[in-house]
Amino acid sequence: MGTTKSVLMSALLLCSGQAFAQSAEKEPVAILELGGATGWNLKEGGASSGPTVAVEVTPITAESG
């Protein structure tokens, strides 16, 4: 048990620097996603397909200084 604890503590200390690192690059405000989708009608057994559009937005959070 002592060896397991020491290995876990060593791994925690080695990885802690990367866990709190933040990239200096700015992220985009929104990401536009284009694609295709298919569906299956359970009552009649027919299939349909068509285009899809999505916008992914990251919420802005206040940073504490």
Secondary structure in CASP SS format (residue, H / E / C, confidence):
PFRMAT SS
TARGET T0000
AUTHOR 0000-0000-0000
METHOD secondary structure of the structure
MODEL  1
M C 1.00
G H 1.00
T H 1.00
T H 1.00
K H 1.00
S H 1.00
V H 1.00
L H 1.00
M H 1.00
S H 1.00
A H 1.00
L H 1.00
L H 1.00
L H 1.00
C H 1.00
S H 1.00
G H 1.00
Q H 1.00
A H 1.00
F C 1.00
A C 1.00
Q C 1.00
S C 1.00
A C 1.00
E C 1.00
K C 1.00
E C 1.00
P C 1.00
V C 1.00
A E 1.00
I E 1.00
L E 1.00
E E 1.00
L E 1.00
G E 1.00
G E 1.00
A E 1.00
T E 1.00
G E 1.00
W E 1.00
N C 1.00
L C 1.00
K C 1.00
E C 1.00
G C 1.00
G C 1.00
A E 1.00
S E 1.00
S E 1.00
G E 1.00
P E 1.00
T E 1.00
V E 1.00
A E 1.00
V E 1.00
E E 1.00
V E 1.00
T C 1.00
P C 1.00
I C 1.00
T C 1.00
A C 1.00
E C 1.00
S C 1.00
G C 1.00
END
